[in-house]
Amino acid sequence: MTTSTLIPAVSRFRSFADSVAMARNPVPVLAKYNETYGDTFRFYLGGLKEAIVTIDPAIIQHVLKTNAENYQKSEIQVKRMGHFLGKGLLTTHGEPWRTQRRLIQKGFDRKQLDALSSIMQDSLAESLRDFDRQIQDGPVDIYPQLMKITFAMVARSLFGASLKDEDIDLVSHTICTVQEFIVRQTLQPYLNPWFAASGELRRHEEMRTRADAVLMEYIKKRRKEPPRPDLLQTLMDARYTDGEGMPDELILSESMQLLVAGHETSSNALSWLLYLLSSRPDCLEKVRQEFDSVLGEEPLSHGHVPKFEFATQVIQEALRLYPPFWMIDRMAVADDRVGDVAIPRGSMVIVYVYGAHHAPRHWQDPEVFDTARFVKANDKLRTPFTYLPFGGGPRGCIGGNYAMLQILMILSDLLRKYDFQLAPGQTIEARPMVILRPKHGIRMTFTNAVPSASRITTLV
């Protein structure tokens, strides 16, 4: 006879009492629960919705990979995100998801990323001209600056150079505002009747409608124009088995979801990366020297990516300390079991990525920035599914290779162009929204960099 281990539970009362603190910052609350209840526990979101939270790599692997077919995206994404972003890759499951994944994957293969490199570089050069003006007035908050840079790059990778700056700003503002609202709906579900009655839900819907109209205009216009080497063309050229293409409404949903997933991941990673490097001049100089050695005076393209061994280690460690997607949610379709842990049908399972990345049993001195963790020789020593910056299993992030190209491209230009330091007198703190953001921003001072030859001479 098979026995089941009873999953420790946070009471409904305590969950509700902690809901305000959860809405403010879930990380300290979940850390307290992990310390008290262990790697896997049950609690109630906002005191209402029961969920199983885990940092156990065996359970994570089972849910995300081994038995992934039994775990659909939960209400958080399918219902709440789907309400604002439509039915696309992020908000569907089953056969519709598999079909869309197969079609969209072509937009992120090596050939397409090679073609996108020049679009990305042109967008970056334009963004840095504006950045140059911003830094003249003293310290700047790098988070919104990098958000603008990455959003413009993803938007132009999708829609080409014709996308207007004011349209980029409108869509970017809409996405950020709607994401914050979705988090409030999720962590404080008891407020949802008030959101509807007060008109706040309608206000966010109207914002989404305006952003949709802007992007739909570009899609319809492109139907009449010659082909271009961007992601929109990939979506427009995609064909189902019956020979039919995607309708414009689905292209709109997929475009919006690629914008959501594609820009904030990189901007967050870069913000935390610059913050970490600002206190590690040894790592900073080593990354700069690697960029100089690999690139010389060339712009970075997709073909260069495998050559950046140390820079990749630095990025991976930054993503461990500050994973953009700090949690992944799933719902059990049928009763299931992982070892002696029973997961009933209908259970929400939250893979607590941040907790897994900071678990002392898997990472020595987990709060310390240590790039040696990701030396290639250590890869085989790492327990699978303890490192999940882009998720895992068949639903892992489709744009992971694009994100690494984008991060390296922006980082190479920033490090070779500027010296920077953290502005004094500020508190740096992470705030988990849909993405793990800097709560108070990260203010830095930028000055023109010393030429590489002079830096090397000085070091010698």
N, C-alpha and C positions, 0 to 999 in steps of 0.2 A: 504493500500500500504506500502511495506517495504522499508525503506530508508537505504542508506549505508553511513557510516562515511568515509569521505575522509581521507586516510592515509597520514599524513604529509610526504613530500618528500625532500630529499637532492638533489639539482640540479646535473645534469650530470657534469657540469663544476666543481662544488665544489668537487664532488666525485673523479673526475680525478685529481684535484689539491691535494687532500688528499691521492692519491694512493701510493705515495712513503712513506709517514708516515704510511699508513696502512700496507705496506709490512714490514716496520721496526718493528711496534708494533701496532696491531689493537685496543688494549684495550683503550688507551687514546682517540683515534679518535671516537670509538663507544660510550665511556662515554660522550664525548662532544655532539654527536648526541642525545643520550638519554636525556641529560639535556636540549637540545634545542627543540627537537621534541616529546619527551615523550616516553612511553614504546614500541610503535610500529611505525616504519617509513620505508620508501622506500629509497634506495640509489643504486648506480651503482658500482659494483665491478670493480675496475680499470677504472672507467668511462664508462664501456661498458655494463656489464651484470647487469640487474635490479634485485634487491632482496628486499624482505620484511624482516626486522629484528625485533624480538620481545623478550621482557622479561615479557610479560603479561601471567600469569599462565593459564588463561582461554583459550587463543589462543594456548599456548604450549600444554595443555592437549588435546585440540581438534585435533591438528595436529599429535601429537605422539601417542594418544590413541583412543579417541572417534571416529574419522574418519580417522584412520591411513591408511586404505585401499586406500584413495584418495591421499596419500602423499608418493611418491616414493623417494628413495635416488636421490639426484640431480647429475648433470653432474660431480661435483667435485669428487664424489666417483665412480659412475658407469662408467664414461668415463676415467677420469685421473688416479684414483687409479686402476681401472680395467685394464687399459693399462699395468700397471707394475705388478699387483698382480693377474691377472686372474679373472675368474668368480667364486667367492666363496661367503661365507656368507656375507661378508662386501659389496660386489659389485653387488648383485642380488636382485630381488624383486619378488613379486607375488608368484605363486605356486612353482617355483624352490627354492626360498628362504625358504618357509615353509617346504618343503621336507628336505632340508639340515639342517635347524634348528632342526627339529625333530630328525634327525639322530645324529647330533653332540652334542645335549643336553645331551645324555647319558654319554658323556665323562666328564661331570661336575656334575653328581649326587653324593650323599653322599658316596655311595660305591666306586666310582672311585676316589673321593678325598681322601678317607681313604687310598686307594692303592697307590696314588701318593705321599702321605706324606713322605714316606721313601725315594723315589727318590729325592724329593725336599730337604730333610734334607742332604742327601749325597752330592748333588750338592752344597748346601750352605756351608757345612764343607770344601769342596775343594776350593770354592771361597774365604772363609775367610782366608785360609792359604796364598793365594796370597795377600789379603788385608793386612794381618799382615806385610808382607814385604814392601808394599807400604807406610804404615804409619810411618815406621821407619825413613824416611828421612824428616819428618816435615809435615806441613799442606798438605792435599790432597783435590782436588776438588771432593766432594762426588757424584756429578751427574754422571760422566762417570764411577766411581767405582761401583755405584749402578746399572747403566745400565748393566755393565758386569755381576754382580751377578744375576740380574733378568733375563737377556737374557739367561744365561747359565741354569738357573733353568727351564725356560719355554722350552728351546730347549731340555733339557734332559727329561722333562715331556712329550714332544712330541716324541722324537726319542730314549729315553733311554740313558744309560751310554756310549754307544759305539760312540756317536757323538764326533768327535775330537775337541780339543780346537781351532785349526787353522780354522776349518770349521765354528765353532761358530763365530769366529772373522770376517771371510769373510762375512757371512750372516748378521751379526749385522751391520757391516759397510755399506753394500749395502742398508739395510732397512733405516738407518738414512739418508744416502745421497739422496736416492730416495725420502723420505718424504720431505726433504727440497726443492727439485726440484719441487715437486707437489705443494707445497705452493707458490712458485714463479710463477708457471704456472697459479695458481688460482687468486692470488692477483694482478698480473701484466700480464693479458692475452694479452695485446698488444705486449709483448715480444715473444709470442709463434712462430711467423714466424722466428724471429732471432734464437730462440733455435733450430729450425729445420735446418735452413740454416748454422748455425755455427758448427753443429755437436754435440752440447751439448745434444740434445735429444737422438741421437744415442749412445753417450757415456754412458748415464744412462741406455739405453736399453741393452747395452752389459754387464754392471754390473749385471743387473737383470738376464741375460741369464747365466752368470757364477754361480750366487747363485742358480738358478733353477737347474742347472746340478749337483751341490753338493748334494742338497736335494733329487733329483730324484734318484741318485745313492743309497742313504740310503733306499729309498722306495722300489726299485727293489731288493735290497739285503734282506730286511726284508720279502719279499714275500716267500723267501726260508728258513726262520728260524722259530723256534718254537715261539708260542705266548708269548708276554710280557705284563706286567701291565702298559702300557703307552697310551698316547692319539693317537699315530699312530695306535696302535692295534685297538682302537675304530673305527677309520676311515676305517681301512681295513676290519673290521668285519661287518660294517654297511651294511644293505641290504634294497633295495627299495621294493615296494610291489610286483614287479615281480620276486623277489629273486636275482636280479643282485646286485653286489657291485659297489662301486665307481671306475671309471677308475683311473689309476695312475696320469693322468694329473690333475684330479679334487682333488685328495688327495694332490697333490703338491700345488695347489692353496689354498686349505683350510689350509694346514700346514703353508704356508707362511703368510696367513692372521691371523692365530692364533698367530704366532710369533710377527707380527706387533702389534696386539691389546693387547697381553698378557704381554709383558715385559715393555714397556715404561710407561704404566699406573701406574704400581707398583713402578718403579724406580723414577718417578716424585713425586708420593705421598710420598714416603720415603724421598726423598731429602728435600721437603718442610716440612715434619714432623720433621726431625732432626733439620732443621733450626729453626722452631717454638719452639721445646723443648729446644734448646740451650739457649733461653732467659727466659725459665720458669722452673727453678729447682724444684718448687713445683709439677708441673705436671709430670716432668720427674721422680721424686722419687716415686710418686704415681703409675705411670705405672710400674716402676721396682718392687715395692712391690707386685703389682698384679701378675706380671709374676712369681715372687718367690713363692707367695702363691698358685697359680694354678698349676705350673709346678714342683716346687721343683727342682730336678735334671733331670727330664724327658725332652726329646726333644718334641717340640710342634707338635701336629698332628691335623687333622681336628676335631676330637672329643673334643678338648679343646676350640675351637673357641667360642661357646656360653657362656663360663665362663668368658670371658674378657669384663666385662661391661665398666670399665673406659677407658681401652685402645681403645675400639671400639669408644667411644665418642671422644677421642682425634683424632683418624683417621678420623672420620666423619667431625669434625670441620676443620681439615687440608684440606680435600677434598672440603669443602665449600669454603674456602679461595682461594685454588689453584686447581680448578677442572681440571684433566688431559684433558678431552674432553671439551674444553672451548666453543665450538659451535657445533650445529647439523644442518645439512642442509637437506632440503626436497624440492620436486617439486610437485605442485598441478596437479593431472591428469585431474581433471574436475573443473569447476567453483564451488566455495564453499563460505560459509558464517559462521562467528563466531559472534554471536550476530548481531550487525549492521556493522561489518567489512567484506567487500567483498574481497575474494581472487580469482582472475581470474585464469582460466586454464593456466598452463604453468609457473605460478609464482614460483620463488625460495623463499622458506621461511627459514630464518636462525633463529633457536632457540639459542639465545645468552645466553648460560649457565652461563658464568662468570658474565654477567650483572645481571642475575636473582639471583645468589648467593650473590651479593653485593648490592642488591636493598634495600635502607633504609626503604621502606614501608613494607618490609617483614622481615627484620632483624634489630634489634636494634644494633646500633654501629657496622655496618657490617664489618668494617676493623679490629675489635678487635678479637683476638683469645680467644674464650669463649666456653669451653667444655660443660658448663651447657645447651647450646642450645639443646644438643642431649641426655639429660637425658630422659629416656623412658616416663616419665610423660608428657613431652613437645611434644611428637610426634603428638598427636591429635590436638595440638594447631597450628601446622604448616600448612600453606596453601599448598595444593597439587600442585606439579609441580613448586615449587620454589626451590627445591633441587634435582639436577639431575646429581650426579657424575658419574653414569653409564647409563645415558640416561633415558628413560621411555617408557612405553607402550610395545607392543609386540616385538619391536626391541631393547629393553633394552639389555645391554651388557650380552652376554651369559656366560662370564667368571667372573662375579662379585664375586661369592663365592670363586673361585680360587684366585682372586686378594686379597680378604680379608685374606685368609689363607696365601698367600705368604707374604703380608705386615706384618702380625703378626709374622710369622715365622722368617723373617729377623730382624724385630725390636726386638724381644725377645733375639735373639743371640747378636745383637749389644749392646743393653742396659745392658745386664748382663755381657758382656765381656769388654766393654770399657766405660771410661769417655770421654767426648768430649766437645769442645768449638769452637765457631766461631772465625776464624782468623781475626785479626783487619785490618782496612784499605781497605775494599772492599764494593762495591755497590751491593746489592742483588736486582735483578729486574727480573720480569717474562717476557718471550717472547713467545707469542702464535705462534707455528708452527702448525703441525697437532695436536700436544700435547702441553700443556702449560709448557714450559721448563724454567729453570733459565738461563737468557740471558748471564750472565758472569760467570756462575758456582757458587758453594757455597763451599768455602774453609774452612776446619775444621782441628783441631788438635785432634788426638786420643791418649789416653794413657790407660793402663790397669786399669780396674775398681777396686775400693775398694770392697772387699767381702761384700755380702749383710748383714751379721750379724754386721760387723763393721759400715756400713752405718746407720743401724737402731739404734745402740748404740749411734752413734754420734748425730743423730736427737733427741734422748731422752735426 
